[in-house]
Amino acid sequence: METKWTPGPWGIGDGNEVYAVEAYRSVAMACWHAEGDANARLIAAAPDLAEALAALEAANEEVAAGRPQGAYLAMIDGGQSDALARLDDARRNARSALTRATGG
């Protein structure tokens, strides 16, 4: 996945400063309010989360492309239509989140 952000991994320093580990360059500062620690952890995990989401989406697309239409119909007939709808929604949400994250 091609990105424009500072490459990860990112870590958390003093005062909830989020920094790029290899470059030791600041990338964000989480506020000092009650959620500051949690926000810093989420921000620091962003590069890993984006990479994992992109890999999950790519694997899902690969599986979907290799599955014949009859397999989907069999899953629907087998009572999995709700699960397939949730999976499709999750895939669209993943693509939307990655598009927002990459500016694409």
N, CA, C and O atoms as a DFTB+ gen file, in Angstrom:
416 C
 N C O
     1  1       0.842      -1.168       0.000
     2  2       0.000       0.000       0.000
     3  2       0.892       1.237       0.000
     4  3       1.744       1.390       0.875
     5  1       0.699       2.105      -0.964
     6  2       1.466       3.347      -1.041
     7  2       0.799       4.389      -0.151
     8  3      -0.411       4.600      -0.230
     9  1       1.586       5.031       0.687
    10  2       1.035       6.025       1.607
    11  2       1.866       7.299       1.561
    12  3       2.991       7.310       1.060
    13  1       1.291       8.364       2.090
    14  2       1.994       9.643       2.175
    15  2       2.344       9.994       3.618
    16  3       2.981      11.015       3.875
    17  1       1.919       9.129       4.580
    18  2       2.228       9.437       5.966
    19  2       3.599       8.924       6.355
    20  3       4.223       8.151       5.628
    21  1       4.055       9.368       7.513
    22  2       5.339       8.928       8.035
    23  2       5.284       7.428       8.279
    24  3       4.367       6.951       8.947
    25  1       6.244       6.673       7.752
    26  2       6.202       5.218       7.923
    27  2       6.232       4.812       9.395
    28  3       6.887       5.452      10.218
    29  1       5.514       3.743       9.705
    30  2       5.514       3.185      11.060
    31  2       6.736       2.321      11.246
    32  3       7.515       2.174      10.304
    33  1       6.939       1.759      12.377
    34  2       6.023       1.833      13.515
    35  2       6.099       3.187      14.211
    36  3       7.102       3.896      14.128
    37  1       5.014       3.526      14.897
    38  2       4.956       4.728      15.712
    39  2       4.919       4.319      17.173
    40  3       4.374       3.269      17.514
    41  1       5.488       5.132      18.026
    42  2       5.492       4.871      19.461
    43  2       4.925       6.052      20.218
    44  3       4.549       7.061      19.621
    45  1       4.863       5.927      21.532
    46  2       4.324       6.976      22.391
    47  2       5.422       7.410      23.351
    48  3       5.995       6.595      24.072
    49  1       5.699       8.695      23.346
    50  2       6.711       9.249      24.232
    51  2       6.081       9.985      25.405
    52  3       4.914       9.776      25.734
    53  1       6.866      10.839      26.022
    54  2       6.395      11.621      27.162
    55  2       5.250      12.541      26.747
    56  3       5.255      13.104      25.652
    57  1       4.280      12.682      27.628
    58  2       3.178      13.600      27.391
    59  2       2.283      13.215      26.237
    60  3       1.661      14.078      25.618
    61  1       2.209      11.925      25.937
    62  2       1.365      11.409      24.851
    63  2       1.801      11.901      23.476
    64  3       0.982      12.008      22.563
    65  1       3.078      12.198      23.328
    66  2       3.601      12.531      22.006
    67  2       3.728      11.235      21.206
    68  3       4.333      10.271      21.676
    69  1       3.167      11.211      20.019
    70  2       3.269      10.056      19.135
    71  2       4.412      10.356      18.163
    72  3       4.440      11.411      17.529
    73  1       5.352       9.413      18.055
    74  2       6.536       9.659      17.220
    75  2       6.821       8.462      16.324
    76  3       6.447       7.328      16.624
    77  1       7.496       8.751      15.213
    78  2       7.955       7.694      14.314
    79  2       9.182       7.065      14.936
    80  3      10.162       7.759      15.209
    81  1       9.146       5.763      15.167
    82  2      10.198       5.068      15.905
    83  2      11.548       5.179      15.199
    84  3      12.539       5.555      15.826
    85  1      11.603       4.860      13.913
    86  2      12.895       4.842      13.218
    87  2      13.473       6.233      13.039
    88  3      14.683       6.412      13.170
    89  1      12.641       7.221      12.744
    90  2      13.127       8.580      12.525
    91  2      13.125       9.395      13.816
    92  3      13.679      10.493      13.866
    93  1      12.499       8.853      14.852
    94  2      12.254       9.560      16.107
    95  2      11.826      10.999      15.823
    96  3      12.431      11.971      16.275
    97  1      10.751      11.072      15.049
    98  2      10.175      12.356      14.654
    99  2       8.740      12.392      15.141
   100  3       8.011      11.412      14.989
   101  1       8.323      13.508      15.724
   102  2       6.970      13.652      16.225
   103  2       5.969      13.630      15.069
   104  3       6.172      14.294      14.052
   105  1       4.884      12.858      15.232
   106  2       3.841      12.815      14.215
   107  2       2.501      13.323      14.752
   108  3       1.629      13.690      13.965
   109  1       2.320      13.351      16.074
   110  2       1.070      13.830      16.658
   111  2       1.259      14.030      18.157
   112  3       2.202      13.522      18.763
   113  1       0.325      14.790      18.732
   114  2       0.303      14.987      20.175
   115  2      -1.133      14.794      20.638
   116  3      -2.027      15.533      20.225
   117  1      -1.355      13.800      21.497
   118  2      -2.688      13.561      22.050
   119  2      -2.896      14.498      23.239
   120  3      -1.957      14.792      23.979
   121  1      -4.108      14.954      23.413
   122  2      -4.436      15.893      24.494
   123  2      -4.235      15.253      25.863
   124  3      -4.149      14.032      25.998
   125  1      -4.165      16.102      26.856
   126  2      -3.927      15.648      28.224
   127  2      -5.203      15.322      28.976
   128  3      -5.146      15.096      30.185
   129  1      -6.350      15.287      28.316
   130  2      -7.591      14.973      29.017
   131  2      -7.658      13.478      29.329
   132  3      -6.727      12.730      29.034
   133  1      -8.760      13.058      29.924
   134  2      -8.888      11.681      30.419
   135  2      -8.637      10.631      29.344
   136  3      -8.122       9.554      29.642
   137  1      -8.995      10.932      28.096
   138  2      -8.820       9.947      27.022
   139  2      -7.468      10.073      26.325
   140  3      -7.224       9.373      25.342
   141  1      -6.602      10.927      26.795
   142  2      -5.336      11.190      26.120
   143  2      -4.480       9.955      25.886
   144  3      -3.943       9.773      24.793
   145  1      -4.344       9.104      26.899
   146  2      -3.539       7.888      26.751
   147  2      -4.129       6.966      25.689
   148  3      -3.406       6.444      24.841
   149  1      -5.446       6.768      25.739
   150  2      -6.114       5.896      24.766
   151  2      -5.999       6.481      23.357
   152  3      -5.766       5.747      22.397
   153  1      -6.162       7.800      23.234
   154  2      -6.027       8.435      21.919
   155  2      -4.619       8.270      21.371
   156  3      -4.438       8.003      20.183
   157  1      -3.622       8.428      22.234
   158  2      -2.227       8.263      21.799
   159  2      -1.978       6.840      21.320
   160  3      -1.300       6.640      20.312
   161  1      -2.517       5.843      22.030
   162  2      -2.340       4.446      21.597
   163  2      -3.004       4.195      20.248
   164  3      -2.441       3.514      19.390
   165  1      -4.201       4.746      20.062
   166  2      -4.904       4.574      18.786
   167  2      -4.140       5.245      17.646
   168  3      -3.981       4.661      16.574
   169  1      -3.675       6.452      17.875
   170  2      -2.911       7.160      16.841
   171  2      -1.624       6.408      16.526
   172  3      -1.262       6.260      15.359
   173  1      -0.937       5.938      17.546
   174  2       0.324       5.219      17.333
   175  2       0.101       3.920      16.562
   176  3       0.991       3.478      15.836
   177  1      -1.066       3.306      16.706
   178  2      -1.367       2.054      16.002
   179  2      -1.845       2.284      14.570
   180  3      -1.978       1.323      13.813
   181  1      -2.106       3.530      14.181
   182  2      -2.698       3.835      12.875
   183  2      -1.968       3.200      11.688
   184  3      -2.635       2.603      10.842
   185  1      -0.633       3.293      11.576
   186  2       0.017       2.663      10.417
   187  2      -0.195       1.145      10.371
   188  3      -0.422       0.582       9.301
   189  1      -0.122       0.489      11.529
   190  2      -0.344      -0.961      11.576
   191  2      -1.794      -1.305      11.249
   192  3      -2.058      -2.277      10.541
   193  1      -2.732      -0.514      11.763
   194  2      -4.146      -0.755      11.477
   195  2      -4.444      -0.595       9.988
   196  3      -5.167      -1.403       9.405
   197  1      -3.887       0.441       9.380
   198  2      -4.115       0.669       7.946
   199  2      -3.533      -0.469       7.117
   200  3      -4.160      -0.929       6.162
   201  1      -2.350      -0.920       7.475
   202  2      -1.720      -2.031       6.746
   203  2      -2.522      -3.323       6.906
   204  3      -2.720      -4.056       5.938
   205  1      -2.981      -3.600       8.124
   206  2      -3.764      -4.810       8.369
   207  2      -5.101      -4.757       7.638
   208  3      -5.548      -5.761       7.084
   209  1      -5.737      -3.595       7.636
   210  2      -7.019      -3.451       6.948
   211  2      -6.854      -3.615       5.445
   212  3      -7.685      -4.247       4.794
   213  1      -5.795      -3.054       4.893
   214  2      -5.535      -3.207       3.458
   215  2      -5.282      -4.668       3.106
   216  3      -5.767      -5.151       2.083
   217  1      -4.529      -5.376       3.942
   218  2      -4.253      -6.792       3.685
   219  2      -5.527      -7.625       3.793
   220  3      -5.745      -8.532       2.989
   221  1      -6.362      -7.325       4.775
   222  2      -7.620      -8.046       4.944
   223  2      -8.543      -7.806       3.751
   224  3      -9.173      -8.737       3.250
   225  1      -8.617      -6.569       3.306
   226  2      -9.463      -6.261       2.155
   227  2      -8.942      -6.952       0.896
   228  3      -9.729      -7.490       0.116
   229  1      -7.631      -6.942       0.691
   230  2      -7.053      -7.593      -0.487
   231  2      -7.320      -9.099      -0.464
   232  3      -7.647      -9.685      -1.496
   233  1      -7.185      -9.723       0.699
   234  2      -7.452     -11.161       0.813
   235  2      -8.917     -11.463       0.543
   236  3      -9.237     -12.452      -0.117
   237  1      -9.807     -10.621       1.047
   238  2     -11.231     -10.809       0.813
   239  2     -11.555     -10.687      -0.673
   240  3     -12.332     -11.478      -1.208
   241  1     -10.970      -9.713      -1.329
   242  2     -11.202      -9.535      -2.767
   243  2     -10.679     -10.741      -3.554
   244  3     -11.309     -11.185      -4.515
   245  1      -9.529     -11.262      -3.141
   246  2      -8.946     -12.426      -3.820
   247  2      -9.850     -13.647      -3.680
   248  3     -10.078     -14.374      -4.647
   249  1     -10.360     -13.864      -2.479
   250  2     -11.260     -14.997      -2.248
   251  2     -12.549     -14.806      -3.053
   252  3     -13.032     -15.740      -3.692
   253  1     -13.099     -13.591      -3.017
   254  2     -14.352     -13.323      -3.732
   255  2     -14.177     -13.504      -5.235
   256  3     -15.071     -14.026      -5.901
   257  1     -13.044     -13.083      -5.773
   258  2     -12.809     -13.194      -7.211
   259  2     -12.691     -14.648      -7.652
   260  3     -13.029     -14.975      -8.790
   261  1     -12.220     -15.520      -6.773
   262  2     -12.031     -16.922      -7.119
   263  2     -13.237     -17.805      -6.835
   264  3     -13.230     -18.992      -7.158
   265  1     -14.264     -17.232      -6.235
   266  2     -15.439     -18.020      -5.861
   267  2     -16.507     -17.881      -6.945
   268  3     -16.897     -16.764      -7.287
   269  1     -16.972     -18.978      -7.478
   270  2     -18.022     -18.901      -8.501
   271  2     -19.337     -18.379      -7.911
   272  3     -19.584     -18.509      -6.712
   273  1     -20.164     -17.795      -8.757
   274  2     -21.448     -17.247      -8.334
   275  2     -22.285     -18.297      -7.604
   276  3     -23.000     -17.975      -6.656
   277  1     -22.196     -19.533      -8.038
   278  2     -22.959     -20.604      -7.401
   279  2     -22.610     -20.771      -5.930
   280  3     -23.464     -21.143      -5.126
   281  1     -21.359     -20.498      -5.576
   282  2     -20.951     -20.615      -4.178
   283  2     -21.666     -19.573      -3.321
   284  3     -22.076     -19.865      -2.198
   285  1     -21.816     -18.361      -3.851
   286  2     -22.556     -17.336      -3.116
   287  2     -24.013     -17.733      -2.949
   288  3     -24.591     -17.595      -1.871
   289  1     -24.596     -18.227      -4.034
   290  2     -26.003     -18.643      -3.968
   291  2     -26.193     -19.769      -2.957
   292  3     -27.195     -19.801      -2.243
   293  1     -25.232     -20.693      -2.895
   294  2     -25.310     -21.780      -1.920
   295  2     -25.222     -21.240      -0.497
   296  3     -25.905     -21.733       0.401
   297  1     -24.379     -20.222      -0.289
   298  2     -24.272     -19.626       1.041
   299  2     -25.580     -18.928       1.416
   300  3     -26.023     -19.007       2.562
   301  1     -26.190     -18.252       0.457
   302  2     -27.471     -17.593       0.716
   303  2     -28.533     -18.637       1.022
   304  3     -29.291     -18.501       1.982
   305  1     -28.583     -19.678       0.203
   306  2     -29.549     -20.761       0.435
   307  2     -29.298     -21.448       1.772
   308  3     -30.226     -21.976       2.383
   309  1     -28.048     -21.443       2.229
   310  2     -27.701     -22.078       3.497
   311  2     -27.956     -21.188       4.701
   312  3     -27.550     -21.518       5.815
   313  1     -28.620     -20.074       4.488
   314  2     -28.978     -19.205       5.609
   315  2     -27.912     -18.195       5.983
   316  3     -27.966     -17.618       7.069
   317  1     -26.948     -17.968       5.111
   318  2     -25.871     -17.044       5.445
   319  2     -26.023     -15.679       4.779
   320  3     -25.054     -14.923       4.702
   321  1     -27.212     -15.352       4.302
   322  2     -27.385     -14.082       3.600
   323  2     -27.110     -12.886       4.508
   324  3     -26.526     -11.901       4.056
   325  1     -27.518     -12.947       5.778
   326  2     -27.246     -11.841       6.700
   327  2     -25.751     -11.675       6.933
   328  3     -25.244     -10.554       6.966
   329  1     -25.045     -12.790       7.095
   330  2     -23.596     -12.732       7.297
   331  2     -22.904     -12.178       6.055
   332  3     -21.955     -11.402       6.167
   333  1     -23.372     -12.568       4.880
   334  2     -22.784     -12.037       3.645
   335  2     -23.039     -10.549       3.517
   336  3     -22.165      -9.810       3.063
   337  1     -24.207     -10.103       3.904
   338  2     -24.518      -8.673       3.855
   339  2     -23.624      -7.904       4.817
   340  3     -23.134      -6.827       4.476
   341  1     -23.404      -8.446       6.024
   342  2     -22.505      -7.784       6.985
   343  2     -21.075      -7.756       6.463
   344  3     -20.371      -6.760       6.630
   345  1     -20.644      -8.841       5.834
   346  2     -19.303      -8.886       5.268
   347  2     -19.150      -7.860       4.157
   348  3     -18.122      -7.190       4.063
   349  1     -20.160      -7.734       3.322
   350  2     -20.109      -6.760       2.240
   351  2     -20.092      -5.337       2.795
   352  3     -19.354      -4.489       2.294
   353  1     -20.893      -5.068       3.821
   354  2     -20.873      -3.753       4.467
   355  2     -19.503      -3.468       5.075
   356  3     -18.975      -2.364       4.941
   357  1     -18.931      -4.467       5.741
   358  2     -17.611      -4.297       6.353
   359  2     -16.552      -4.027       5.293
   360  3     -15.657      -3.208       5.500
   361  1     -16.652      -4.716       4.160
   362  2     -15.697      -4.492       3.077
   363  2     -15.812      -3.066       2.538
   364  3     -14.799      -2.407       2.302
   365  1     -17.034      -2.593       2.346
   366  2     -17.227      -1.213       1.860
   367  2     -16.713      -0.202       2.881
   368  3     -16.097       0.797       2.508
   369  1     -16.960      -0.452       4.163
   370  2     -16.462       0.449       5.209
   371  2     -14.941       0.452       5.261
   372  3     -14.327       1.499       5.465
   373  1     -14.330      -0.721       5.076
   374  2     -12.872      -0.809       5.064
   375  2     -12.302       0.005       3.904
   376  3     -11.349       0.763       4.084
   377  1     -12.879      -0.150       2.733
   378  2     -12.412       0.590       1.558
   379  2     -12.572       2.088       1.780
   380  3     -11.683       2.867       1.435
   381  1     -13.705       2.497       2.355
   382  2     -13.951       3.914       2.628
   383  2     -12.934       4.473       3.627
   384  3     -12.407       5.569       3.433
   385  1     -12.662       3.722       4.690
   386  2     -11.691       4.164       5.689
   387  2     -10.293       4.276       5.092
   388  3      -9.577       5.239       5.365
   389  1      -9.904       3.298       4.281
   390  2      -8.588       3.367       3.649
   391  2      -8.503       4.524       2.664
   392  3      -7.459       5.166       2.549
   393  1      -9.584       4.792       1.958
   394  2      -9.604       5.930       1.030
   395  2      -9.443       7.234       1.791
   396  3      -8.691       8.109       1.361
   397  1     -10.138       7.381       2.915
   398  2      -9.984       8.596       3.734
   399  2      -8.557       8.704       4.279
   400  3      -7.973       9.788       4.291
   401  1      -8.005       7.589       4.724
   402  2      -6.671       7.602       5.319
   403  2      -5.581       7.939       4.306
   404  3      -4.603       8.612       4.633
   405  1      -5.756       7.470       3.086
   406  2      -4.723       7.674       2.061
   407  2      -4.980       8.924       1.230
   408  3      -4.145       9.303       0.409
   409  1      -6.118       9.563       1.434
   410  2      -6.439      10.762       0.670
   411  2      -6.841      10.446      -0.759
   412  3      -6.901      11.337      -1.607
   413  1      -7.115       9.186      -1.021
   414  2      -7.443       8.758      -2.383
   415  2      -8.879       8.625      -2.554
   416  3      -9.341       8.272      -3.639
